Amino acid sequence: MIDTFEIIRNNDEEQALAWLLQYEYLMVTNFKTHNGKYTVGLMVNVSDIMAWGCADAEPIEFCDNYGEPDKPTPILDLFKLVTQKNYYGVVEWVCKNRNQQPQKPVKAKMIAENFWTDELEQLPPNNYDIKISELNCKKTND
């Protein structure tokens, strides 16, 4: 069994990665690089956070921090958020990464369950919510 407190105490990115993969917060995928070759990458499953019915994933970097063990890394940042807030840790991580709030129903649930933060409130509104509001206004005016 992986000791999450020990991972955080030691800034152990490899163990954090193993834990995130084990509990399916991360997925391994392949994609084309800019030069057309395929490579393997890590993605965070963020489906339905920004928009409903939307399969979505955010790339995440695995950083070698051996020279700077106290330096935060994307994997450790995500791990800490998830171990503190479960699913809402993923929501917070992707919102900060994309610099926008989640869709309104996700935000409302986070507020109701006391996971919404001032930092998240300062992010710009969700792009999809803006577009949906514009479409609804247009339908109302037609």
C-alpha positions as CSV (number, residue, x, y, z in Angstrom):
1,M,0.0,0.0,0.0
2,I,1.3,3.4,-0.9
3,D,1.6,5.9,2.0
4,T,0.4,9.2,0.7
5,F,1.8,11.2,3.6
6,E,5.2,9.7,3.0
7,I,5.0,10.7,-0.7
8,I,4.3,14.3,0.2
9,R,6.9,14.4,2.9
10,N,9.6,13.1,0.6
11,N,8.4,14.9,-2.6
12,D,8.5,11.5,-4.2
13,E,7.2,12.1,-7.8
14,E,7.6,8.5,-8.9
15,Q,5.4,7.2,-6.1
16,A,2.9,10.0,-6.7
17,L,2.8,9.0,-10.4
18,A,2.2,5.4,-9.4
19,W,-0.6,6.4,-7.1
20,L,-2.3,8.7,-9.7
21,L,-2.1,5.9,-12.3
22,Q,-3.4,3.2,-9.9
23,Y,-6.5,5.3,-9.0
24,E,-7.0,6.3,-12.6
25,Y,-6.5,10.0,-12.2
26,L,-3.9,9.8,-15.0
27,M,-3.9,7.8,-18.2
28,V,-1.1,6.9,-20.6
29,T,-1.7,7.7,-24.2
30,N,0.1,8.2,-27.5
31,F,0.1,11.2,-29.7
32,K,1.9,12.8,-32.6
33,T,4.7,15.2,-31.9
34,H,5.3,18.3,-33.9
35,N,7.7,16.4,-36.2
36,G,5.0,13.7,-36.9
37,K,6.5,10.9,-34.8
38,Y,4.4,9.1,-32.1
39,T,5.4,9.3,-28.5
40,V,3.8,8.3,-25.1
41,G,2.4,10.9,-22.8
42,L,0.5,11.3,-19.6
43,M,-2.9,12.9,-19.5
44,V,-5.2,13.9,-16.6
45,N,-8.8,12.8,-17.2
46,V,-10.8,16.0,-17.0
47,S,-13.9,14.9,-18.8
48,D,-17.1,16.8,-18.0
49,I,-15.3,19.5,-15.9
50,M,-15.5,22.2,-18.5
51,A,-18.5,21.0,-20.5
52,W,-21.0,18.1,-20.2
53,G,-20.6,15.1,-22.5
54,C,-17.1,16.1,-23.4
55,A,-14.3,13.6,-23.4
56,D,-11.4,15.8,-22.3
57,A,-7.9,15.3,-21.1
58,E,-5.1,17.7,-20.1
59,P,-1.4,16.8,-20.7
60,I,0.8,16.7,-17.6
61,E,4.6,16.7,-17.4
62,F,6.8,14.3,-15.5
63,C,9.7,16.4,-14.3
64,D,13.0,15.1,-12.9
65,N,13.5,17.2,-9.8
66,Y,16.5,15.2,-8.3
67,G,18.7,18.4,-8.2
68,E,15.9,20.4,-6.6
69,P,13.9,18.0,-4.3
70,D,11.9,20.9,-2.8
71,K,10.8,22.2,-6.2
72,P,7.1,21.5,-6.9
73,T,6.3,19.5,-10.1
74,P,3.0,19.1,-12.0
75,I,2.7,15.5,-10.8
76,L,3.2,16.4,-7.2
77,D,0.9,19.4,-7.4
78,L,-1.9,17.2,-8.8
79,F,-1.2,14.5,-6.2
80,K,-1.4,16.9,-3.3
81,L,-4.6,18.4,-4.6
82,V,-6.2,15.0,-5.2
83,T,-5.2,13.6,-1.8
84,Q,-6.7,16.7,-0.1
85,K,-9.8,17.2,-2.2
86,N,-10.4,14.0,-4.2
87,Y,-12.1,14.7,-7.5
88,Y,-12.3,18.5,-6.7
89,G,-8.5,18.4,-6.6
90,V,-8.5,17.5,-10.3
91,V,-11.0,20.3,-11.0
92,E,-8.9,22.8,-9.2
93,W,-5.7,21.6,-11.0
94,V,-7.2,21.8,-14.5
95,C,-8.9,25.2,-13.8
96,K,-5.5,26.7,-12.8
97,N,-3.9,25.0,-15.8
98,R,-6.4,26.4,-18.3
99,N,-6.9,29.7,-16.5
100,Q,-10.7,29.4,-16.3
101,Q,-13.5,28.3,-14.0
102,P,-15.3,25.0,-14.5
103,Q,-18.7,24.8,-16.0
104,K,-21.5,26.3,-13.8
105,P,-22.9,23.0,-12.4
106,V,-19.4,21.9,-11.3
107,K,-18.8,25.3,-9.7
108,A,-22.1,25.2,-7.9
109,K,-21.4,21.7,-6.5
110,M,-17.9,22.8,-5.3
111,I,-19.5,25.8,-3.6
112,A,-22.1,23.7,-1.9
113,E,-19.5,21.2,-0.7
114,N,-17.1,24.0,0.5
115,F,-14.3,23.2,-2.0
116,W,-14.5,26.5,-3.9
117,T,-11.7,28.9,-3.2
118,D,-11.0,32.6,-3.6
119,E,-8.3,31.7,-6.1
120,L,-10.7,29.8,-8.3
121,E,-13.2,32.7,-8.1
122,Q,-10.6,35.0,-9.5
123,L,-10.2,32.9,-12.7
124,P,-12.0,34.0,-15.9
125,P,-15.5,32.4,-16.5
126,N,-15.8,29.1,-18.3
127,N,-15.6,29.7,-22.1
128,Y,-18.4,27.1,-22.8
129,D,-20.7,28.8,-20.3
130,I,-20.2,32.1,-22.1
131,K,-21.0,30.5,-25.5
132,I,-24.1,28.7,-24.1
133,S,-25.4,32.0,-22.6
134,E,-24.9,33.7,-25.9
135,L,-26.8,31.0,-27.7
136,N,-29.6,31.0,-25.2
137,C,-29.9,34.8,-25.5
138,K,-30.0,34.6,-29.3
139,K,-32.8,31.9,-29.1
140,T,-34.8,34.1,-26.7
141,N,-34.5,37.1,-29.0
142,D,-35.4,35.2,-32.2
